Amino acid sequence: MADTKGFVENTDDEGTLITLTDDEGNEVEFEFLDVVEYNGEEFIVLIENDEEADEVVILKISEIDEETEEYVSVDDEELLQTVFDIFKQKYQGDISFE
């Protein structure tokens, strides 16, 4: 996913849902899992709002102005793995990772 923009919808039953629109105009709904800070930057950790989803999506949070942010894809596999490792360590025992 390249640069994405989305909106947030809070729901009580399923947590916080975020709908992102990709460059091709497709909307995909994700469940918010966490924000991880690493090296002075923030990354949002999401999982597709689908019972069969088994992979998280990690996007860099880029602030446009005081009220607006966008989520940007990260191409650096090493950086993604580092952020995912921080996320896994934080939720060790709470979430089962394969």
Secondary structure as GFF3:
##gff-version 3
##sequence-region A 1 98
A	DSSP	beta_strand	5	11	.	.	.	ID=ss1
A	DSSP	beta_strand	15	21	.	.	.	ID=ss2
A	DSSP	beta_strand	27	38	.	.	.	ID=ss3
A	DSSP	beta_strand	41	48	.	.	.	ID=ss4
A	DSSP	beta_strand	56	65	.	.	.	ID=ss5
A	DSSP	beta_strand	68	73	.	.	.	ID=ss6
A	DSSP	alpha_helix	77	90	.	.	.	ID=ss7
###
